[in-house]
């Protein structure tokens, strides 16, 4: 048990943010017909179906030609079964960077 008294203002802020984030985690972002390998041993060492799936979602959402993802983005360390995929199952940083390249 901690001897530190929680700050009521911070507790309220955390509750509000948790509620807001909780709603977005239930949002359906896609469907998969095959299992998606989210194991660290896969995602951090090689191309994976999960990374391709995620990159496709980001490319479509932001209307860009290319997406680069860091293997450390995926922290599930599990196999995502076939079926609907929501943000709660596939949670990654919402900060995306678009790079425009012209020839």
C-alpha positions, 0 to 999 in steps of 0.5 A, spaced: 500 500 500 502 506 498 503 512 503 502 517 497 495 520 497 492 521 490 491 528 487 483 528 486 484 533 479 489 528 476 484 522 478 479 525 475 483 527 468 485 520 468 478 517 469 476 522 463 482 520 458 480 512 460 473 513 458 475 517 452 480 512 450 476 506 452 470 508 446 476 509 441 478 502 442 472 498 441 472 501 433 472 496 428 478 498 423 478 491 419 477 484 418 482 478 417 481 471 414 487 469 417 491 469 423 496 475 424 502 473 428 504 479 433 509 475 436 515 479 438 520 474 435 516 475 428 514 483 428 521 485 430 525 481 425 521 480 419 516 482 415 509 480 417 502 479 415 500 484 421 505 489 419 502 489 412 495 489 415 497 495 419 500 499 413 494 498 409 490 501 414 494 507 415 495 508 407 488 508 406 486 512 412 491 517 410 491 517 403 499 516 402 503 511 398 507 508 403 507 507 410 514 505 414 512 501 421 517 500 427 517 493 429 517 495 436 510 498 434 506 491 436 506 489 443 501 484 443 506 478 443 500 473 441 497 471 435 491 475 433 485 470 430 481 471 424 475 475 424 474 483 426 479 487 428 478 493 433 483 498 436 483 494 442 486 488 439 491 492 435 493 498 439 498 502 436 500 509 436 495 514 433 501 519 431 503 517 424 508 521 419 506 522 412 512 523 407 511 526 401 516 524 395 516 527 388 520 525 382 
